Amino acid sequence: MLESKLPDVGASIFSRMTLLAQQTEAINLAQGFPDYDPPLALRQALARHALASGSHQYAPMPGLLRLRQAIAAQVGQLQADAPAPDAETEITITAGATEALYGVLAAVVRPGDEVIILEPAYDLYGPAVRLQGGVPRYVRLPTADFRPDWAAVRAALTERTRLIMVNSPHNPSGAVFDEADWAALAALTEGSDVLVLSDEVYEHLVFDGVAPRSARQHPALRARSFVVSSFGKTYHATGWKAGYCLAPPALTTELRRVHQFVTFSVSTPTQHALADVLEADPGAAHARSLAGFYQAKRDEFTGLLAGAGWELRPVPGGYFVLAGYGQFSPLGDVAFAEELARRWGVAVVPVSAFYHDGYDPGLVRFCFAKEPATLQAAARLLRQGPKK
């Protein structure tokens, strides 16, 4: 009999809630994907390259050089206080952020190494660490604002700590690191061999006039960090599974040693299409527009639910909003999420799914990366309450 390496892991909560939405015909505000298409220029670019000769064989293992050069130029535009990454040695194109995250962990975590994970956390983190023989060390974020308690993170450091995983803007809460947070993280790792894996897939979705900040904008962190980004989030194209990782040359070398044996390279027409739109946007106008675009969706959705009894949490970034539901039900969040789909007609994700031990803070997560008509229909159902 085969002994499972992850006996306690089943289908992800995102897949389960999307399936439940399909079965119950509920509006799906659970899984984090838009219900609108990528920009027309990007779709047209993909169509061109999908039909063009010369775009149908393997791309270079690190990614098309023209795409890496376009990424370097955009990062240089958006992070003017940091040197642009070197396209040859510091950028790797990956099959979505998921492959980048897994590849980094496979590259640097050895059996017995400890990895600090701040919870609630994306459900890939812990299992991916365990698959390398690593030991996740969980530090719970205070649920008042989901900002790190850096003293608690420091207390979790040991001589076995290999890596600290951070995520800003944060999924599921939307909390955003400020310069003090990055400085605190740098101070924790100073003088050590501890690396940082910074999941920044919602990097452009920072609201209320706050400037986005990356791990690589702090000099000390830039030297020890893998920074993961997602074209899927930036261009509303999650199904394309295209992302990238920025890291210093020595760290990039280790990531590529794994990447070449996982996917080797990402779809060639997709890479050409992404390069086209980046090259046509030298001022990074699209990336700069995303904060306003998603802030308007946040404000519309939260405004539609105002006064309806939902305990809506602040949303500094990302495209999710957390809500307490104590006025409506005494159920645990998983049971309540199932009831929401079956009796209210709206699918959500229970926040306990983001904790390795199932801790239940009494919150559910709504995705507001949806068309106005979808948000309006969902809000109407959430205001009406359960079917009799």
C-alpha positions as CSV (number, residue, x, y, z in Angstrom):
1,M,0.0,0.0,0.0
2,L,1.3,3.4,-0.9
3,E,2.0,5.7,2.1
4,S,0.8,9.2,1.3
5,K,3.3,12.0,1.8
6,L,0.4,14.3,2.6
7,P,-2.2,12.1,4.2
8,D,-4.1,15.0,5.7
9,V,-4.5,17.0,2.5
10,G,-7.5,16.7,0.2
11,A,-8.9,18.9,-2.5
12,S,-8.3,22.6,-1.8
13,I,-11.0,24.7,-0.2
14,F,-11.1,26.8,-3.3
15,S,-11.9,23.9,-5.6
16,R,-14.5,22.5,-3.1
17,M,-16.3,25.8,-2.8
18,T,-16.3,26.4,-6.5
19,L,-17.7,22.9,-7.0
20,L,-20.4,23.7,-4.4
21,A,-21.2,26.9,-6.2
22,Q,-21.7,25.0,-9.5
23,Q,-23.8,22.3,-7.8
24,T,-26.0,24.9,-6.0
25,E,-25.9,27.5,-8.8
26,A,-24.7,30.0,-6.3
27,I,-22.8,33.2,-7.3
28,N,-19.2,32.3,-6.9
29,L,-17.4,34.9,-4.7
30,A,-15.2,32.1,-3.4
31,Q,-12.3,31.3,-5.6
32,G,-10.0,34.3,-6.4
33,F,-10.5,34.8,-10.1
34,P,-12.3,37.6,-12.1
35,D,-15.4,37.0,-14.1
36,Y,-14.2,39.3,-16.9
37,D,-11.7,38.9,-19.6
38,P,-8.1,40.1,-19.9
39,P,-7.5,43.4,-21.7
40,L,-8.4,43.2,-25.4
41,A,-4.8,44.1,-26.5
42,L,-3.5,41.1,-24.6
43,R,-6.1,38.7,-26.1
44,Q,-5.3,39.9,-29.5
45,A,-1.6,39.5,-28.9
46,L,-2.1,35.9,-27.9
47,A,-4.2,35.2,-30.9
48,R,-1.5,36.6,-33.2
49,H,1.2,34.5,-31.6
50,A,-0.9,31.4,-31.3
51,L,-1.2,31.5,-35.1
52,A,2.2,32.7,-36.0
53,S,5.0,30.5,-37.1
54,G,8.0,30.4,-34.8
55,S,5.9,30.5,-31.6
56,H,5.1,26.8,-31.1
57,Q,8.3,25.3,-29.7
58,Y,9.9,25.4,-26.3
59,A,10.8,28.8,-25.0
60,P,14.2,29.2,-23.3
61,M,14.1,27.6,-19.8
62,P,14.4,30.9,-17.9
63,G,11.7,32.5,-20.2
64,L,11.8,34.6,-23.4
65,L,14.5,37.2,-23.1
66,R,12.3,39.9,-24.5
67,L,9.7,39.2,-21.8
68,R,12.3,39.3,-19.1
69,Q,13.7,42.5,-20.5
70,A,10.1,44.0,-20.5
71,I,9.6,42.9,-16.9
72,A,12.9,44.5,-15.9
73,A,11.9,47.7,-17.5
74,Q,8.5,47.8,-15.8
75,V,9.9,46.9,-12.4
76,G,12.4,49.7,-12.8
77,Q,9.6,52.1,-13.6
78,L,7.5,51.1,-10.6
79,Q,10.3,50.7,-8.1
80,A,12.5,53.7,-8.9
81,D,14.2,53.6,-5.5
82,A,15.7,50.1,-6.3
83,P,17.9,48.9,-9.1
84,A,16.0,47.2,-11.9
85,P,16.5,43.4,-11.9
86,D,18.9,42.0,-14.4
87,A,16.9,40.3,-17.2
88,E,19.5,37.6,-17.7
89,T,20.3,36.6,-14.2
90,E,17.5,37.8,-11.9
91,I,14.2,37.0,-13.6
92,T,12.6,33.6,-14.2
93,I,9.3,33.0,-15.9
94,T,7.2,30.3,-14.2
95,A,4.0,28.5,-14.7
96,G,2.1,30.9,-12.5
97,A,3.0,32.0,-9.0
98,T,2.2,28.5,-7.7
99,E,5.2,27.0,-9.5
100,A,7.4,29.8,-8.4
101,L,6.5,29.3,-4.8
102,Y,6.9,25.6,-5.0
103,G,10.1,25.9,-6.9
104,V,11.7,28.2,-4.4
105,L,10.8,25.9,-1.5
106,A,12.2,22.8,-3.4
107,A,15.4,24.7,-4.2
108,V,16.3,25.9,-0.7
109,V,14.5,23.8,1.9
110,R,16.2,20.6,3.0
111,P,14.9,18.0,5.4
112,G,14.7,19.4,8.9
113,D,14.9,23.0,7.8
114,E,12.3,25.2,9.4
115,V,10.1,27.7,7.5
116,I,8.2,30.4,9.3
117,I,4.7,30.9,7.9
118,L,2.4,33.8,9.0
119,E,-1.2,32.6,9.3
120,P,-3.8,32.8,7.9
121,A,-1.8,31.8,4.8
122,Y,-2.4,30.5,1.3
123,D,-3.0,26.8,1.5
124,L,0.0,25.9,-0.7
125,Y,2.6,27.1,1.8
126,G,2.6,24.4,4.5
127,P,2.2,21.3,2.3
128,A,4.9,22.5,-0.1
129,V,7.3,22.9,2.8
130,R,6.5,19.5,4.1
131,L,7.0,17.9,0.7
132,Q,10.7,19.1,0.9
133,G,11.1,17.5,4.4
134,G,10.9,20.9,5.9
135,V,9.1,21.9,9.1
136,P,6.5,24.7,9.0
137,R,6.6,27.0,12.0
138,Y,3.4,28.9,12.1
139,V,3.0,32.4,13.6
140,R,-0.5,33.6,13.9
141,L,-1.3,37.1,12.7
142,P,-3.4,39.1,15.1
143,T,-6.9,39.0,13.8
144,A,-7.6,42.7,14.7
145,D,-5.7,43.9,11.6
146,F,-3.6,40.9,10.4
147,R,-0.4,42.9,10.7
148,P,2.6,40.8,11.9
149,D,3.6,40.8,15.5
150,W,7.3,40.9,14.8
151,A,8.2,40.0,18.4
152,A,6.3,36.7,17.9
153,V,8.1,36.2,14.6
154,R,11.5,36.7,16.3
155,A,10.5,34.2,19.0
156,A,9.9,31.6,16.3
157,L,13.4,31.9,14.9
158,T,15.7,29.1,15.7
159,E,19.1,27.9,14.4
160,R,17.2,25.6,12.0
161,T,15.2,28.5,10.4
162,R,15.9,28.5,6.7
163,L,13.2,30.8,5.3
164,I,10.4,33.2,6.2
165,M,7.4,33.4,4.0
166,V,5.5,36.7,3.8
167,N,2.6,37.9,1.7
168,S,1.7,41.5,1.0
169,P,-1.0,42.5,0.1
170,H,-2.2,39.6,2.2
171,N,-4.5,36.8,1.2
172,P,-7.1,36.5,2.7
173,S,-7.2,39.8,4.7
174,G,-5.8,42.4,2.3
175,A,-3.3,43.7,5.0
176,V,-0.4,45.5,3.5
177,F,3.2,45.8,4.7
178,D,4.5,49.3,5.2
179,E,8.2,50.4,5.3
180,A,8.3,49.7,9.1
181,D,7.3,46.0,8.4
182,W,9.9,45.5,5.8
183,A,12.5,47.1,8.1
184,A,11.5,44.8,10.9
185,L,11.8,41.8,8.7
186,A,15.2,43.0,7.6
187,A,16.3,43.5,11.2
188,L,15.2,39.9,12.1
189,T,17.2,38.3,9.3
190,E,20.3,40.6,9.6
191,G,23.5,38.7,10.2
192,S,21.9,35.3,9.4
193,D,21.5,32.9,6.5
194,V,17.7,33.1,6.7
195,L,16.1,33.7,3.3
196,V,12.8,35.5,2.5
197,L,10.1,34.3,0.1
198,S,7.8,37.3,-0.6
199,D,4.5,36.4,-2.3
200,E,3.5,39.7,-4.0
201,V,1.0,38.5,-6.5
202,Y,-1.4,41.4,-5.5
203,E,1.5,43.9,-5.6
204,H,-0.4,46.5,-7.6
205,L,-3.6,46.3,-5.7
206,V,-2.9,48.7,-2.8
207,F,-5.6,51.3,-2.0
208,D,-6.4,54.7,-0.6
209,G,-3.4,56.4,-2.0
210,V,-0.8,54.2,-0.3
211,A,2.3,53.4,-2.5
212,P,3.0,49.7,-3.0
213,R,6.2,48.5,-1.4
214,S,8.2,45.3,-2.2
215,A,10.7,43.3,-0.3
216,R,13.2,44.1,-3.1
217,Q,12.9,47.9,-2.3
218,H,14.7,47.3,1.0
219,P,18.5,46.8,0.2
220,A,19.1,44.2,2.9
221,L,16.1,42.2,1.9
222,R,16.8,42.5,-1.8
223,A,20.0,40.5,-1.3
224,R,18.2,37.6,0.4
225,S,14.7,37.5,-1.1
226,F,12.7,35.6,-3.7
227,V,9.9,37.9,-4.9
228,V,7.0,36.2,-6.7
229,S,4.6,38.0,-9.0
230,S,1.6,36.9,-11.1
231,F,0.6,37.9,-14.6
232,G,-2.7,36.1,-13.9
233,K,-3.6,38.6,-11.2
234,T,-2.2,41.7,-13.0
235,Y,-3.9,41.0,-16.3
236,H,-7.1,39.2,-15.1
237,A,-5.9,36.0,-16.7
238,T,-5.5,33.4,-14.0
239,G,-6.1,30.6,-16.4
240,W,-3.0,31.5,-18.4
241,K,-0.8,30.3,-15.4
242,A,2.1,32.7,-16.1
243,G,4.1,34.3,-13.4
244,Y,7.7,35.2,-12.5
245,C,10.2,35.3,-9.7
246,L,12.8,38.0,-9.1
247,A,15.9,37.1,-7.0
248,P,19.6,37.8,-6.9
249,P,21.7,35.8,-9.3
250,A,22.8,33.1,-6.8
251,L,19.2,32.5,-5.6
252,T,17.9,32.6,-9.2
253,T,20.4,29.9,-10.2
254,E,19.0,27.6,-7.5
255,L,15.4,28.3,-8.5
256,R,16.2,27.5,-12.2
257,R,17.8,24.2,-11.2
258,V,14.4,23.1,-10.0
259,H,12.3,25.0,-12.6
260,Q,14.0,23.1,-15.5
261,F,12.8,19.8,-14.1
262,V,9.3,20.9,-13.2
263,T,8.0,22.7,-16.2
264,F,11.2,23.6,-18.1
265,S,9.5,26.5,-19.8
266,V,6.2,28.3,-20.0
267,S,3.9,28.5,-23.0
268,T,5.8,30.3,-25.8
269,P,2.8,32.1,-27.4
270,T,1.7,33.3,-23.9
271,Q,5.1,34.7,-23.2
272,H,5.2,36.6,-26.6
273,A,1.8,38.0,-25.9
274,L,2.8,39.3,-22.5
275,A,6.0,40.8,-23.9
276,D,3.9,42.6,-26.5
277,V,1.7,44.3,-24.0
278,L,4.5,45.2,-21.7
279,E,6.6,46.7,-24.5
280,A,3.6,48.7,-25.6
281,D,3.2,50.1,-22.1
282,P,6.7,51.6,-21.2
283,G,5.2,53.8,-18.4
284,A,3.5,50.8,-16.7
285,A,0.1,52.5,-17.1
286,H,-1.9,49.3,-16.8
287,A,-0.2,48.3,-13.6
288,R,-0.6,51.8,-12.2
289,S,-4.4,51.7,-13.0
290,L,-5.1,48.6,-11.1
291,A,-5.3,50.2,-7.6
292,G,-8.1,52.5,-8.7
293,F,-9.9,49.8,-10.7
294,Y,-10.1,47.4,-7.7
295,Q,-10.6,50.1,-5.1
296,A,-13.8,51.1,-7.0
297,K,-14.9,47.4,-6.9
298,R,-14.1,47.2,-3.2
299,D,-16.1,50.4,-2.5
300,E,-19.0,49.3,-4.5
301,F,-19.3,45.9,-2.9
302,T,-18.8,47.1,0.7
303,G,-21.2,50.0,0.0
304,L,-23.9,47.5,-1.2
305,L,-23.5,45.5,2.1
306,A,-23.4,48.5,4.4
307,G,-26.0,48.3,7.1
308,A,-26.9,44.7,6.3
309,G,-25.4,43.2,9.4
310,W,-22.2,41.9,8.0
311,E,-19.1,42.8,10.0
312,L,-16.9,44.0,7.1
313,R,-13.2,44.3,7.8
314,P,-11.0,47.1,6.2
315,V,-9.4,46.2,2.9
316,P,-6.1,48.0,2.4
317,G,-5.2,45.9,-0.7
318,G,-5.9,42.7,-2.7
319,Y,-9.3,41.7,-4.0
320,F,-10.9,40.1,-1.1
321,V,-12.9,41.3,1.9
322,L,-13.4,39.5,5.1
323,A,-16.7,39.6,7.0
324,G,-17.9,38.4,10.3
325,Y,-21.3,36.8,10.3
326,G,-22.1,36.5,14.0
327,Q,-25.4,38.3,13.7
328,F,-26.7,35.7,11.3
329,S,-25.5,32.3,12.6
330,P,-23.7,30.6,15.5
331,L,-22.2,28.0,13.1
332,G,-18.5,27.5,12.5
333,D,-17.2,29.1,9.3
334,V,-17.1,26.0,7.2
335,A,-20.7,25.0,8.0
336,F,-21.8,28.6,7.5
337,A,-20.0,28.8,4.1
338,E,-21.9,25.7,3.0
339,E,-25.1,27.2,4.2
340,L,-24.4,30.5,2.3
341,A,-24.0,28.6,-0.9
342,R,-27.0,26.3,-0.4
343,R,-29.5,28.7,1.2
344,W,-28.3,32.2,0.5
345,G,-27.1,31.6,-3.1
346,V,-23.5,33.0,-2.6
347,A,-20.3,30.9,-2.4
348,V,-17.5,32.1,-0.2
349,V,-14.3,30.7,1.4
350,P,-14.2,30.1,5.2
351,V,-11.1,31.7,6.7
352,S,-10.3,28.6,8.9
353,A,-9.1,27.0,5.6
354,F,-6.1,29.4,5.8
355,Y,-4.9,27.9,9.1
356,H,-3.1,24.6,9.4
357,D,-5.0,23.7,12.5
358,G,-8.4,24.8,11.4
359,Y,-8.5,27.8,13.7
360,D,-11.8,29.5,13.2
361,P,-11.9,33.3,13.6
362,G,-15.5,33.5,12.6
363,L,-14.9,35.1,9.2
364,V,-15.6,34.3,5.6
365,R,-13.9,35.7,2.5
366,F,-15.6,37.3,-0.4
367,C,-13.8,37.9,-3.7
368,F,-14.9,41.3,-5.3
369,A,-12.9,40.9,-8.5
370,K,-16.2,40.6,-10.4
371,E,-18.4,42.5,-12.8
372,P,-20.7,45.1,-11.3
373,A,-23.7,43.0,-12.1
374,T,-22.2,40.0,-10.3
375,L,-21.5,42.1,-7.2
376,Q,-24.9,43.7,-7.2
377,A,-26.7,40.3,-7.5
378,A,-24.6,38.8,-4.8
379,A,-25.1,41.8,-2.5
380,R,-28.9,41.5,-3.1
381,L,-28.9,37.9,-1.9
382,L,-26.6,38.7,1.0
383,R,-29.0,41.4,2.2
384,Q,-32.1,39.2,1.7
385,G,-30.8,36.4,3.9
386,P,-31.4,32.6,3.6
387,K,-34.2,31.0,1.6
388,K,-37.1,29.8,3.7
